Amino acid sequence: MKKNKNLKAFLGITLGLVAINIAGNYAFKRFDLTADHRYTLSETTKNILKKVKDPLFIDVYLEGDFPAEFRRLQTESKQLLEEFQSYNSNVNFIFVNPLEDEKNATQMAQQLFANGMKPISVTVNDKGKQSQEMVFPWAVATSGTKHAKIQLLKNVSAGSTEEKVSVSVQHLEYAVAEAIYKVSTEKSKKVAIIKGIGEPNDIYIADFLRSLRDSYYIAPFTLDSVAVNPQKTLKDLQEYDLAIITKPTKTFDENQIQVLDQFVMNGGKSIWMLDQVQADMDSLYNKTGEMLAYPKDYSLGEMLFKYGVRVNPDLVKDEMGSPIKLAVGQQGSETVYETFNWKFAPYAVIQSNHPMVKNIEGVKFDFANSIDVLNNNIKKTVLLASSPYASKVGTPSVVSLAKTVNDQVDPKTAKLSQPIPLAVLLEGSFTSVFKNRIVPFKSEGYLNEGKPTKMIVISDGDIAKNQLDQNKEPMELGYDKWTNTLYGNKEFLLNAVNYLLDDNGLINLRTKEVKLPLLNKEKVYANYDKIRIIVVVLPLIVLAVFGFIFTYLRKKKYTK
C-alpha cells in the first residue's frame, strides 16, 4: 500500500514538472530582482529589438580566466545579452577568446587592433605566479554584410579597473543596443559637411567623418553656389537633417548667412565649431616661441546672438590644462623631452548630467574662446566648461610658449571663478536674424519664427581635428600621439550628432544608473581579522552545532 502511494506521488510530481515545462514554453517570464533593475530592458531597446527580423550575431571577446573585475564585466555582459536573446531569438551571441590559438594569436591581435579594437593589459594570478595578459574588451555585432564594434570597457582616466568596469556596466545596454540598431536598420538621416568657408582639409577631420559614415549619409555641401543661385542652395540644404560647420576661416556674406539661418528656421539641426581668435600651435613653434593672438570676425556673431549665445574674441587660460611635451635639451645625440601643463588647452569639465556627456572622458580644447549664455526663450544647457581655475585673456595679445609653461600657480591659493562655458546646447524655436530687416534674397517659405529644433555651439574649431601618424594617415580623434593620451573628443562629438538626430531616444539609455555592489577595500583591511572569523570560522561553528543537534536527535530517536 505504502509502495503504491510513493509511486503515485512520484508520478504526480513528474507529471506536474512536465506540465510546468510545457506551460513555460507558452508563458515565458523573467523576473529582475535587482534594486536598480539593470536587467530590465528599456522600451527604446525593446523597440529596436522588435525590428530585428534576420539572424544577428554578436561575438564577444571576453572569454578566458580574468581577474575579478573583468569577470564581473564578463558576467554582466553575458546576462544582458541573455535578456536581449530572450526578447528576440534572432539575437545570437557567443563568447570567444581571440588569443586561444597560440599559433595565430599574434595575427589575430594585429587584425583586431587594425580594426580599431585596442587591447589592454591585465594581471593574472596563476598558482601564486603573476603574469601580464592581453585582453580585448570588445564585441562585434554582425547582420548580413554589416558590422558594428561594441566597446565593452570605457576609457576613464585616473580610474581604477573597478571604476572603469562600474562605468562600463552602466553603458552596456546603450552600447549593445546602438550596435544592433546600426546593423539592423538602414541609414536614413543625412548630414551636410559645410564647405567653401575655409574649413580644414578633410584629412584633419577624417576620423570624425569616417565614424559618422557608419550611421548616417554624409556629403560635402558647398556654399559657393550661393553667389549664383541662393534659392537653389537653400532648397538643396533643406534636404539634409544636420549641418556641421567646422572652423570657418572665411567671412560669411549676407546670402550665406540667410541660407544657414533659414535652414535653422525650417527645423534643421546644426553643430557650430568656431574660433573667434586666430591662434594655433604651429604658429608658436618658431625661434621666438611667441605668437600674436588676434580676434577674427566671420560675421556669424549677430546670428548666434539672436539665437542666444555669444562666442567671445578671447582665449580661455585654464590652470587645469592638458599636458604638452616640449624639447628641453640634448643628451648625447638624443633629444630630451619634458611634459608641461599647457594652459591654453583646457581639459573641459563635464557641466551636465545630460546623456550626451554623462561619464565620457574629458574633452581637450585648443585655444578655446569663452561663450556667453544670453537670456531669451531658448533652453540652454552648458555641456562642457573650463575648471574653476580658468581666466579669460583678451586679444590681441602675445602668447609665449616658455612663459606659459613656466608660470606656476598653486591651485590651493588660486582664485576660484565660475567655470567658463565652452560648449552649449540650444533647444527651442529660434528667431531669425533677419526679422524686421530687409532680407538679402527672397526665398520660398521664408520664416521669421522657426520650427522647434536643436543646435550645439562649440568655441573651438579644432575639437574635431585628428592628428596624423608618420605616414600622414589620420589617427583616432582625441588621441594625442605626443603624450599617449586619449581624450573624449570623439565620443562627445558622436554623442552630439546622435542626440541631435536621434528620433528613437537611444541616446537616453546613457542615463541609466547601474550600481554594482563593490567591496569597500579600506573597511575590509581595517576589519580583516573580524571578517576572516565571520567568513571562515563562523560557518564551521554553525556546521558543528548543526551536526551535534542532528546526531543528538538521531540517537534519541533510535534509542527508544
N, C-alpha and C positions, 0 to 999 in steps of 0.2 A: 504493500500500500504506500509505504513511505517512498519506495523507489519510483512508483508511478507519479507521485506528487512532485518529486525532484525533476523527473523527465518533463512533466507538464510545465513546471516553472522554467526550465531550460528552454523549451520550445517557445514559451511565451516571450521570454527575453529576446531570443533570436529573432522571432517574427517582429517584435517591437523595434529592434535595431534596424532590420531590413526596411520596415515601413518608414522609419525616420530618415534613412538614407534616400529612399525613393522620394519622399516629400521634399528633402533638401534639394533635389535636382530641379524642383519646380518653384520652390520658395526659398531662394538663397538670400542670406542676410549676414552682413559682417558688422560687428559692434566695435566702435572705437571708444575704449575706456580711458584713454589718456586725458590728462587735465587740460592740455592745450589743443586737443582734437587734431593732432598732427597728421593722422591718417584719414581724416575726413576730407575728401576732395571738394574743392570749391565748385560752385556752379559754372564758373568760367572753364575750369579744367574739364568738367563733365561735358560741356557743350563742344569742346574741342575733340574729346574722345568720341562723341557721337558721330562725328564726321569722318572718322577713320573707317573706311569701307574695305580697304585692301590690307593684306598682311603687312605689319610693320615690325621691324626687328631692331632691338637695342642691344648692342654689345657693350658690356660694362667691364672695363679693365681694372677691376678691383678684386680679383681672385688671388688668394695667397695667404700666407701666415704673416699678419701685420701686427704692429703694436696695438695696444688697447684703443688708442684714439682712432686709428684707421679702421679697426674692427667695428667701431661704433658707426663710422661713416658707411662702411660696407653694409652693416645691418640695416641702417636707416634707409639706404638706397634700395636694398632688396625689398624691404617691407613696403616702401612707397610704390615700387614697380609692381608688386603683387596687387596693390589696390588698383593701379591702372589696368592691369590684366583682368582683374575680377570684374571691372566695369565694362571692358571691351576685350573680348577674347582675341581680336585681331592684333592686339599689342603683345608681342613676344619679346622676352629678354633672356640673356644668358651672361653669366659672369665668367670671364676668361682671364688667364694670366698670360699676357703677351710675351713674357720672357721665359715661359716654361720650357720651351725647346731651346736648350743651350746652344745648339749649332746655329740657329737662326736668330738668336736673341739680339745680337748687335744690329743685324739688318732690320729687324722689326722695330727696334728702338729708334733707329735713324729714320725709318719710314714714318713712325708716329710723330717724331719731332718735326720732320719736314712738313707734316700736315697741321702744324701749329699746336700739337699736344705736348706740352713741355713736362718732363718728369720732375719729381722731387726726390730727395734722398731721405731715407728714414733709417733709424737704428733698430736692428732686430736682435733680440736676445735668444740664443740657442744653446741650452745646457750650460749657462754661465758665460758663454762667449758672445761678444758683441760684434756685429758686422753691419756695414752700410749697404742697404739695398735700394735700388732704383724703382720707384713706383710711378705709374701713370694714372693719376686720379681723374680719368676721363671716361666718357662713354660716347658712342656714335649711334645715332638713330638713322635707319635706312628704310626707305619705301620706294620700291622700283629703282629708278636711277638717281633718286635724290638722297643726299646725305646731310646730316647736321651734327656738329660736335656739341657735346654737353660737358661743361666744366663742373666737375663734382666738388672740387676743393677750391674755394675762393682765395684769392691772394689778399692777405691782411698784414700790412707791415707791422713789425714790432709786436706781433701777436704770437702766442704760444700755439702749438698744434691743437690743443683742446679748444682754444678760442676760434681758430680757423674752422675747425670742424663744426663748432656750435653755429657760427655764422653761415657756414655752407649748408647745414641741415635746414636752416630757415628758408633757403632759396632753392632747395631741391625740387619742390613741386613746380616752381616757376621755370627753372632751367629745363626740366624734362618736358613740361607742357609746351614751352616755346619751341623746343626741337621738334616735337611731334607736329605742332602747328606748321612749322616750316616745310616738313617733308610730306605732309598730307594735304596741304592747301596750296592752290595755285596763287601766284603773286597777283595782286590787283592794284595796289597803290603805286602812284608814280611820283618820283622825286626829281625836281629840276635843280641842277647844279648851275647856278647863275655864272655866266661867262661874259667877257667883254668889259670887265670892271677892274682890270689889273690884278686879277686873282693869282694865287700861287700856281706854279706848274703842277700838273696832275700827279707827278711822281712824288711830290711832297705831301699829298693827301691821299696817296694810293691805297693805304691800308684801310682808311675810313671808307673810301668808295667801294673797295673790294668787299668789306664787311656788309655794307648796305645792300650790295647786289644780291646777297643771299636771300633777302626777304622782300626786296622792292625792285620795281623797274626804275632805273636811274638813267638820266640822259643830260648832256650839256645843253644849256639854253642860253643863247647869246642875246644880249640887249642891244647889240649893234644895229639890229634891224629896226629899232625904234625910230631912228632918223628917217627911214624910208616909209614905213607904214606902221605907226604906233598902234592903230586899232587892231591890226592883224597880230602884232606881237602880244598885245594884251589877251586877245582871244585864244591864242596858242598857249600862253602861260596858264590860262584858267583850265586847261586840260590836265594840269598837274595838281596833286594834292598837297605838296610841300615844296617850298623854295628854300634853298640853302645859299646864303650869301657869305662867302669866306674871304676875309681880309682884302677888301677892295683897296686899291691904291689910286684909282681914277675918280675924279669928281663926277657925281651923278647930275645929269641935266634934268630939267623940269619934266620932260616927256618920260624919261626913265623912272623918275620918282612917281609919276602918276600911274604908270604901269604896275609898279610894285604896290602902291597904295590901293589901287582898285582890285588887285589880286587879293589883298588882305580884306578889303571891304566885302568881297564876294565869298568870304569864308575860307580862303586859302591859308594854310599853316606856313610858318616861316621860322627859320633859325638865322640869327644875325651874329656873326663872329667878326667883331670890328676892332680896329686900332684907331685911336684918336691922336696918337703920338707916333712920330717917326723915330723908332729906336729898335735896334736888333743887335744880337751878339756879334755878328760878323763885322759890324762897324766898330766894335770895341777891340777886336783883335788886330791892333796896329802898333806901331812903335811907341806911341804915347800912352796907349791903354785908356784913351778917353774918347768920348763922342759927344756931340751936341744932340740932345733930345728936344725936338721941337713939335708943336702941335700941327695937325693936318686936318683940314675940314673937307669932308666928302659930300657935304650938302644934305646929309641924312638927319642932322640934328633936329630940325624943325618937325619932321615927320615923327621921329621917335618921341620927341617931347609931347606931341599931340597924343601919342599912344599911351604915355605915362611914365617914360624913363628918360634919363639924360646920361649919355656917356661923356665923361669929362676929359678935357685935354690935359691930363696929369698922369703921373706914374705912382703906382702903389708900391711903397717900400715896406717890406714886412720883415721883422726880426726873425720870424719863423719862416725863413725862405727855404729854397731847395738847394741841395748840395751841388757844387761845381768843382771840377778838377782843373787845376792850373799847374803849368810847369814852373818849378821854383829853383831849378839849377841842374847841374850835371854831376853825375857820379861815374867817372871814367867816360865811357862812350854812351852811357845810358842817361836818358832824361829822367829827372826826378819829379814826380807829381805829388801834389798835396790836395786834400779836399777842403773846400771852404764853403761857408754859408753865403749863398748868393741871394741878397735881399730883394732884388728886382724880379725874382721868380717865386712869387707867393705859392706856398703849399696850401691850396684852398681848403678851408674847413667847411664841413657839411653844416648848413644852417637850417636844415629842414628834415622832417620825418617823411618827406614826400617819397613815393615809391621810385621816383627817378634817381634819387641819390642815396637812399637808405642802404647802409652797410657797404657802400662802394669804397674803394681805395681813394686816398686823397688825390686831387687833381692839380697838376702842375701848370702854372701860368708863366708867361714870359712877357715882361714889360706891360703888365695889365693896367688898365685905367679904372678909375672909380666910377660907380654907377649911382646916380641919384634916383630914388623911387619917389615919384610925384603923386599927388592926390588927384584922383579922378574916379570914374565909375568902374574902372578895370580892376579885377582881382589880381594881386601881385604876390608872388612867392619868391623870396630870396633863396636860391638853391645852393649857391656857393659864395663864400665870402672869405676875406682875409682873417688872420688871427687878431686878437685884441691888441697885439703889439705892432700894428701897422700904422703908417702915416702916409699922407699924400705929398708928393713932390711936384711943385708947379713947373710948367715949361714955358719958354725954353730954359733949359738948364744943362750943365755939363755933368755927364755921368762918368765917374772914374772907376776903373776896374780895381786898382790897387786900394784906393781909399775906401771903397765899399766893402771889400772882403776883410780889410784890416780894422774896420770900425766895429769894435766890440762893445756890446751893450748887455748888461746883466738883466735878464728877464725879470728877476726879483725886484729890481729897482726901476724897471722901465714903466713909463706912464701908460696905463690902460686906456683904451678908447673903444668905441663901438666898432665891431667888425665892419669892414668896408665891403659892400655888395660887389660881386664880380660876375654873377650870372643870375638873371631874374626871369621867371616865368610869368607871362601876362595872359589872362584869360577873360574873355568877355566880348562885347560888341564895341568895336573901335569907331572913333570918329575920324573922318577923312581929313587929311592935312589941307585939302583944297576946299573945305567947307567955307562958304562966304568969300570965296576967291574965284577969280577967272581961271578956268582950267586950261592947261596948255593945248589939249586937243579934245574934241568931242568923241565920246565913246558910248556904245550901246549898253544900256543897263548901268549907267553911272550911279553910284551910291554915295551919299554924304554920311549916312549912318550904316555901319557894316553889319553883316550877319555874325552870329556868335562864332568865334574862332580862338586860336591859341598861337602864341609865339614865344620864343626864347631869345633873349638878348644877352650876349656874352662879350665882355670887354677885353677880348684878346683874340686877334686873328690867327695866332699860332697854336691855339689849343688843339686843332685838328692836324697839326703838322707832325709827320713821322720823320725819323732820321734815316739816313742811307748807310748801308754797310760798305765794306771795302770794294765790293763790285758795283757800287752805285745802285743797288737794289733796295727798295723800300723795306724798312724794318717795321715791327709791330708798333702801332700807335700807342704812345705812352711810355715806351721803353727808352731809357737813356743809356746808350752804349758806353758813355764815359764813366758813369758811376754804377752801372749794372743795376739800375733801379727801374721797377715797373710801376708807373702811376696809373690812376684810374681814368685817364682822359678818354680812352676808347669806350670803356663801359658807360661812362657818363653820356657821351655823345650818342651812342647807340640806344641807350635808355631814353634819351631826349627824343630821338626820332620815333622810337616805338610808342612813347607816350602821346606824341602829337598825332600819330596815325593809327593808334590802337582803338578800334571800334568794339572789340570784344572784351576789353577790360583785362587782358592778360597781364599787363604791367602791374596791376594792382595786387597780384599774387606776391609781389616782393615785400608787401607789408605784413605778410603772415608771420606771426610770432610763434616760435617753437623754442621751448625752454628745456634743454637737456639736463637731467639730474646728475650734475657733475660733483665729484667729491671735493670738499674743501681741504686741500692738502695741508694747509697750515694747522687746522684743527686736528687732522689725522696725526701729524708729527707731534703736536703738543700733548695729545692724549693717546700716544702709541701703546703704552702698556695696558691701559684700561680697555682700549679697543681690541687688543690682542687677546685679553682674557675673555671678553664678550664673544669674540668670533671663534676662538679655539677652545677655551676651557668650558664655557657655559654649555655648548651643545653636548659635550661629553658628560657633564654633570646631569643634564636633563635626560640623556640616554641611560645613564646609570640608574637614576631614580626610577625611570620607566621600567627598566629591566628588573629592578628589585621588586617593584609593585607587581609586575606581571608574574614573576616567579613565586612571590608570596601567595597571590590569589590562586595560582595554578596548584600549589601544594595544598592549600586549604581546601580546594575543590576535590582533589583526588585522595585526600587522607581521611575523608569521611566514610 
